[in-house]
Amino acid sequence: MRVSVVGAGLGGLALAQGLRGAGIEADVFERDPGIVARFQGYRLVLNQTGFQAVRDCLPTRWHPLLGEIVMDASAEQLILDPRLNEIGRLGAGRTGIVVDRQVLRHLLLTGLTVHTDAALTGYDVPADGKVRARFARRDPATADLLVGADGITSAVRAVLSPQTTPTDTGVRFVIGRTPLTDEFAGLSKAYGSKITGDGVSLLLGAMRFRTPPKQAAEQLAPEVTLPDIGDYVRWAMILPQNGSLEDSTAQDAVLSRMEGWHPQLRALIEQADPDNSTLLSIRVVKPGERWASGPVTLLGDAIHATSPTGGNGANTALRDADLLRRCLIEAGEGRRDLLGAVDDYERQMFEYGAEAVRSSLEKLPAYAPEAKLS
């Protein structure tokens, strides 16, 4: 069996790793001109399902390394005013496993065959039942299964399910990161909480590695090369409806809305890495009517993109990867036919994927009351 995975995000790479470990050939095709062509390095909180899924997709020899580059998450989820006074609570405290996306992505890339500058233009399913993927600047690739793990603007979904399109919630936010120094020790109660004032919300999250990733890889898995990065604070400001940067930098847009805020909060934004601060929109993809089963399927944001306020986007993509991996291994071992395996995956994925989107949108008004949820 051979599988073509379109998209080198966490879900697609986890699937490819899991298949590789089972002896199934998997090629990854990425439209970016290079693996590190754009920054992809903010912290994620994985729940037990998401963390177990990525563990199960990785070789067991890397499990000690994975355990060393994550941290336990525990946050009270307070609501604070701009001077850091507690004025409410978001709900029950949140727990999980915190991982840096860039670091995890480099771990998942290790040993895989990844073809960059491979923008999919379409695919065909010839009479033999295989699938032939076409690309703008490389030769076609033929496989038994094509998996679209290519994100919210999925080129695979555009062909497979053109009626399934992203919905813009109208919410914009600026995200960035700042090295976690002693200066910001006093902000500890704000990590995992919402700071609200002047029509905006600021969300902070700390990333503390048990061992610096590069050092951990050198000690525990020398064949793996991880980024040389240290502890940091990930921050995100949700802007008022139709918020924009108005020709200012991401940092300036945030600071202009923080007049009179606690000086440590302003210093956190002032000391951020400007190259890794950017304006993003919150869009979702709701799984609609299922397509006819065949040798093409979707995974992650390509079929169920969630609002980040749900904290379940990466978790659901990794769950997809592990579920599809298991189904394909059964097909590879002759315990079921390929199309039946894919159908089983899609049936389960549509159900929990739709719930993940619904749950994430349900939480969005707590951060952006003006969000368009229909």
C-alpha positions as CSV (number, residue, x, y, z in Angstrom):
1,M,0.0,0.0,0.0
2,R,1.1,3.5,-0.8
3,V,-0.4,6.7,0.7
4,S,0.1,10.3,-0.6
5,V,-0.4,12.9,2.2
6,V,-1.0,16.5,1.0
7,G,0.1,18.9,3.7
8,A,3.0,18.9,6.2
9,G,1.1,20.1,9.2
10,L,0.9,18.1,12.5
11,G,-1.9,15.9,11.4
12,G,-0.4,14.9,8.0
13,L,3.0,14.3,9.5
14,A,1.7,12.2,12.4
15,L,-0.2,10.0,9.9
16,A,2.9,9.6,7.8
17,Q,5.0,8.7,10.8
18,G,2.4,6.2,12.0
19,L,2.2,4.6,8.6
20,R,6.0,4.5,8.2
21,G,6.3,2.7,11.5
22,A,3.9,0.0,10.2
23,G,5.8,-0.5,7.0
24,I,3.3,1.4,4.8
25,E,4.8,3.7,2.2
26,A,3.8,7.4,2.8
27,D,4.9,10.4,0.8
28,V,4.2,13.9,2.1
29,F,3.6,16.8,-0.4
30,E,3.8,20.4,0.9
31,R,2.9,23.5,-1.1
32,D,5.4,25.7,0.8
33,P,8.7,26.2,-0.9
34,G,10.5,24.8,2.1
35,I,9.8,23.0,5.4
36,V,10.6,26.2,7.4
37,A,9.3,28.7,4.8
38,R,7.0,30.2,7.4
39,F,7.0,30.4,11.1
40,Q,4.9,27.7,12.8
41,G,6.0,27.9,16.4
42,Y,3.3,28.7,19.0
43,R,2.4,26.6,22.0
44,L,-0.4,24.0,22.0
45,V,-2.3,22.4,24.8
46,L,-2.9,18.7,24.0
47,N,-5.6,16.8,25.9
48,Q,-5.0,13.1,26.9
49,T,-6.5,11.9,23.6
50,G,-4.3,14.2,21.5
51,F,-1.1,13.5,23.3
52,Q,-1.7,9.7,23.3
53,A,-2.5,9.9,19.5
54,V,0.8,11.6,18.7
55,R,2.7,9.1,21.0
56,D,1.1,6.2,19.2
57,C,2.1,7.6,15.8
58,L,5.7,8.0,16.8
59,P,8.3,5.3,17.2
60,T,8.5,4.1,20.8
61,R,12.3,5.0,20.9
62,W,11.3,8.7,20.7
63,H,8.8,8.5,23.5
64,P,11.4,9.6,26.2
65,L,12.3,12.6,24.0
66,L,8.6,13.5,23.5
67,G,8.1,13.4,27.3
68,E,11.1,15.7,27.9
69,I,10.1,18.5,25.5
70,V,6.6,19.0,26.9
71,M,5.2,20.5,30.2
72,D,2.1,19.8,32.2
73,A,-0.6,22.5,31.8
74,S,-2.6,23.8,34.7
75,A,-4.4,27.1,34.6
76,E,-7.1,28.6,36.8
77,Q,-8.7,30.4,33.8
78,L,-9.4,33.6,35.6
79,I,-10.8,36.8,34.1
80,L,-8.5,39.8,34.9
81,D,-8.7,43.5,34.3
82,P,-5.8,45.4,32.6
83,R,-4.2,46.0,36.1
84,L,-4.3,42.2,36.7
85,N,-7.0,42.3,39.3
86,E,-9.3,39.2,39.3
87,I,-12.9,40.1,38.2
88,G,-14.3,36.7,37.3
89,R,-13.7,33.2,36.1
90,L,-14.0,31.6,32.7
91,G,-14.9,28.2,34.2
92,A,-13.2,25.2,35.5
93,G,-9.4,25.1,35.4
94,R,-7.8,23.6,32.4
95,T,-5.2,20.8,32.4
96,G,-3.3,19.0,29.7
97,I,0.1,18.7,28.0
98,V,1.7,21.8,26.6
99,V,3.9,21.4,23.5
100,D,5.6,23.8,21.1
101,R,4.2,23.3,17.6
102,Q,7.5,24.0,15.9
103,V,9.4,21.6,18.0
104,L,6.7,18.8,17.6
105,R,6.6,19.4,13.9
106,H,10.4,18.9,13.6
107,L,10.2,15.7,15.6
108,L,7.4,14.5,13.3
109,L,9.4,15.4,10.2
110,T,12.3,13.2,11.1
111,G,12.9,10.4,8.6
112,L,9.9,11.2,6.4
113,T,9.9,11.8,2.6
114,V,8.6,15.3,2.2
115,H,8.3,16.9,-1.2
116,T,8.2,20.7,-0.9
117,D,7.0,23.3,-3.5
118,A,4.3,20.7,-4.4
119,A,1.0,22.7,-4.8
120,L,-1.8,20.3,-5.7
121,T,-3.8,21.3,-8.7
122,G,-6.1,18.3,-8.8
123,Y,-6.4,14.6,-8.9
124,D,-7.8,11.7,-11.0
125,V,-9.1,8.3,-10.1
126,P,-8.4,6.0,-13.1
127,A,-10.2,2.7,-13.7
128,D,-7.7,0.7,-11.6
129,G,-9.0,2.5,-8.4
130,K,-5.8,4.2,-7.5
131,V,-5.5,8.0,-7.3
132,R,-3.2,10.2,-9.3
133,A,-2.4,13.5,-7.7
134,R,-1.3,16.4,-10.0
135,F,1.0,19.3,-8.9
136,A,1.9,22.6,-10.4
137,R,5.6,22.2,-10.5
138,R,6.3,18.4,-10.2
139,D,5.4,15.2,-11.7
140,P,2.1,13.5,-10.7
141,A,2.2,10.9,-7.9
142,T,0.1,7.8,-7.9
143,A,-1.0,6.1,-4.7
144,D,-3.7,3.8,-3.2
145,L,-5.0,6.6,-1.1
146,L,-4.7,10.4,-1.2
147,V,-5.2,12.2,2.1
148,G,-5.9,15.9,2.2
149,A,-4.2,17.3,5.3
150,D,-3.7,20.6,3.7
151,G,-5.5,22.9,6.1
152,I,-8.5,25.3,6.0
153,T,-7.9,26.3,2.3
154,S,-7.5,22.6,1.3
155,A,-7.0,22.0,-2.4
156,V,-8.0,18.4,-2.0
157,R,-11.3,19.4,-0.4
158,A,-12.0,21.8,-3.2
159,V,-12.2,18.8,-5.5
160,L,-13.6,16.1,-3.2
161,S,-16.2,18.3,-1.4
162,P,-16.5,21.7,-3.2
163,Q,-19.7,22.5,-1.2
164,T,-17.7,22.4,2.0
165,T,-16.2,25.9,2.5
166,P,-14.7,27.9,5.3
167,T,-16.9,30.3,7.4
168,D,-15.4,33.5,8.6
169,T,-16.5,34.4,12.1
170,G,-15.4,38.0,11.6
171,V,-13.0,37.8,14.6
172,R,-9.4,38.9,14.1
173,F,-6.6,38.5,16.5
174,V,-2.9,39.3,16.8
175,I,-0.6,36.5,18.0
176,G,3.1,36.6,19.0
177,R,5.6,35.3,21.5
178,T,8.1,36.8,23.9
179,P,11.1,35.1,25.7
180,L,10.1,34.1,29.2
181,T,12.5,35.9,31.5
182,D,12.5,36.6,35.2
183,E,11.0,40.0,34.4
184,F,7.7,38.3,33.7
185,A,7.5,36.0,36.7
186,G,4.9,38.2,38.2
187,L,2.5,37.4,35.4
188,S,2.1,33.8,36.4
189,K,-1.5,34.1,37.4
190,A,-2.3,35.5,34.0
191,Y,-1.1,32.5,32.1
192,G,-4.2,30.6,30.9
193,S,-6.4,33.5,31.9
194,K,-8.2,36.2,29.9
195,I,-7.3,39.9,30.5
196,T,-10.1,42.1,29.3
197,G,-10.4,45.8,28.8
198,D,-11.1,48.5,26.2
199,G,-13.0,46.2,24.0
200,V,-10.2,43.6,23.6
201,S,-9.1,40.4,25.2
202,L,-5.5,39.4,25.8
203,L,-4.7,35.7,26.4
204,L,-1.3,34.5,27.7
205,G,0.2,31.1,27.8
206,A,3.7,30.0,29.1
207,M,5.9,27.4,27.3
208,R,8.4,26.0,29.7
209,F,10.5,23.0,28.5
210,R,11.6,20.4,30.9
211,T,14.8,20.3,28.9
212,P,15.7,22.7,26.0
213,P,14.6,20.8,22.9
214,K,17.9,20.8,21.0
215,Q,19.7,19.5,24.1
216,A,17.1,16.9,24.8
217,A,17.4,15.5,21.3
218,E,21.1,15.4,21.5
219,Q,20.9,13.4,24.7
220,L,18.0,11.1,24.0
221,A,17.7,10.7,20.2
222,P,20.8,11.9,18.3
223,E,19.1,11.2,14.9
224,V,16.6,13.9,15.6
225,T,17.4,17.6,15.2
226,L,15.1,20.0,17.1
227,P,15.1,23.8,17.1
228,D,17.3,25.6,19.6
229,I,14.7,27.6,21.4
230,G,14.0,28.5,25.0
231,D,11.0,29.2,27.3
232,Y,8.6,31.8,26.1
233,V,5.2,33.4,26.6
234,R,2.6,33.1,23.8
235,W,0.2,36.0,23.7
236,A,-2.8,36.7,21.6
237,M,-5.1,39.7,21.5
238,I,-8.6,39.3,20.2
239,L,-9.5,42.6,18.5
240,P,-12.9,44.3,18.2
241,Q,-15.1,43.4,15.3
242,N,-13.5,43.9,12.0
243,G,-10.2,44.8,13.8
244,S,-7.2,45.4,11.5
245,L,-3.6,46.5,11.8
246,E,-4.3,49.7,9.8
247,D,-0.7,49.9,8.4
248,S,0.9,49.4,11.9
249,T,2.9,46.4,13.0
250,A,1.3,43.6,15.0
251,Q,3.0,44.8,18.2
252,D,1.9,48.4,17.6
253,A,-1.7,47.3,17.0
254,V,-1.7,45.6,20.4
255,L,0.1,48.3,22.3
256,S,-2.2,51.0,20.9
257,R,-5.0,49.2,22.7
258,M,-3.2,48.8,26.0
259,E,-3.1,52.4,27.3
260,G,-3.0,52.3,31.1
261,W,-2.5,48.5,31.3
262,H,-0.1,46.9,33.8
263,P,3.5,47.8,32.8
264,Q,4.5,44.1,32.8
265,L,1.8,43.4,30.2
266,R,3.0,46.3,28.0
267,A,6.6,45.2,28.4
268,L,5.7,41.6,27.4
269,I,4.4,42.9,24.0
270,E,7.2,45.5,23.6
271,Q,9.8,42.7,24.0
272,A,8.1,40.2,21.6
273,D,9.8,38.9,18.5
274,P,8.4,41.1,15.7
275,D,9.1,38.5,13.0
276,N,6.8,36.0,14.8
277,S,3.9,38.4,15.5
278,T,1.0,38.5,13.0
279,L,-2.6,39.2,12.4
280,L,-4.9,36.2,11.9
281,S,-8.6,35.6,11.3
282,I,-10.8,33.0,12.9
283,R,-12.4,30.8,10.3
284,V,-14.0,27.4,10.7
285,V,-14.9,24.5,8.5
286,K,-18.0,22.5,9.4
287,P,-18.2,19.0,8.1
288,G,-21.2,18.8,5.9
289,E,-22.7,16.0,3.8
290,R,-20.3,13.1,3.3
291,W,-18.9,12.5,-0.1
292,A,-19.0,9.0,-1.8
293,S,-16.4,6.8,-0.3
294,G,-13.3,6.3,-2.4
295,P,-9.5,6.5,-2.4
296,V,-9.5,10.1,-1.3
297,T,-10.2,11.5,2.2
298,L,-9.6,14.5,4.4
299,L,-7.9,15.1,7.8
300,G,-7.7,17.9,10.3
301,D,-8.5,21.5,9.4
302,A,-9.2,20.5,5.8
303,I,-12.6,19.1,7.0
304,H,-13.2,20.4,10.6
305,A,-11.3,23.6,11.3
306,T,-12.2,24.9,14.7
307,S,-12.0,28.2,16.6
308,P,-8.8,28.3,18.6
309,T,-10.9,29.2,21.7
310,G,-11.9,25.6,21.8
311,G,-8.4,24.4,22.2
312,N,-9.2,21.3,20.2
313,G,-7.9,21.9,16.6
314,A,-4.6,20.1,17.0
315,N,-6.1,17.5,19.3
316,T,-8.7,16.6,16.7
317,A,-6.2,16.5,13.8
318,L,-3.9,14.2,15.8
319,R,-6.9,12.0,16.7
320,D,-7.7,11.8,12.9
321,A,-4.1,10.8,12.2
322,D,-4.1,8.0,14.7
323,L,-7.6,6.7,13.8
324,L,-6.8,6.7,10.1
325,R,-3.4,5.0,10.8
326,R,-5.1,2.2,12.7
327,C,-7.7,1.7,9.9
328,L,-5.1,1.6,7.2
329,I,-2.9,-0.8,9.1
330,E,-5.8,-3.2,9.3
331,A,-6.2,-2.8,5.5
332,G,-2.5,-3.3,4.9
333,E,-2.6,-6.5,6.9
334,G,-5.5,-7.8,4.9
335,R,-8.0,-7.8,7.7
336,R,-10.3,-5.5,5.7
337,D,-10.4,-3.8,2.3
338,L,-9.0,-0.3,1.8
339,L,-12.3,1.4,1.0
340,G,-14.0,-0.1,4.0
341,A,-11.2,1.1,6.2
342,V,-11.5,4.6,4.8
343,D,-15.3,4.6,5.2
344,D,-14.9,3.5,8.9
345,Y,-12.5,6.3,9.5
346,E,-14.7,8.9,7.8
347,R,-17.8,7.8,9.7
348,Q,-16.2,8.3,13.1
349,M,-14.2,11.4,12.1
350,F,-17.3,13.2,10.8
351,E,-19.1,12.7,14.1
352,Y,-16.4,13.9,16.5
353,G,-15.1,16.5,14.1
354,A,-18.5,18.2,13.9
355,E,-18.7,18.1,17.7
356,A,-15.2,19.7,17.9
357,V,-16.3,22.6,15.7
358,R,-19.5,23.1,17.5
359,S,-17.8,23.1,20.9
360,S,-15.1,25.6,19.8
361,L,-17.8,28.0,18.5
362,E,-19.8,27.7,21.7
363,K,-16.7,29.0,23.6
364,L,-15.9,31.8,21.2
365,P,-18.5,34.4,22.5
366,A,-16.7,34.4,25.9
367,Y,-13.7,36.0,24.1
368,A,-15.5,37.8,21.2
369,P,-19.2,38.5,21.8
370,E,-19.7,39.9,18.3
371,A,-18.5,36.7,16.5
372,K,-20.7,35.5,13.7
373,L,-21.5,31.9,14.5
374,S,-24.2,31.0,11.9
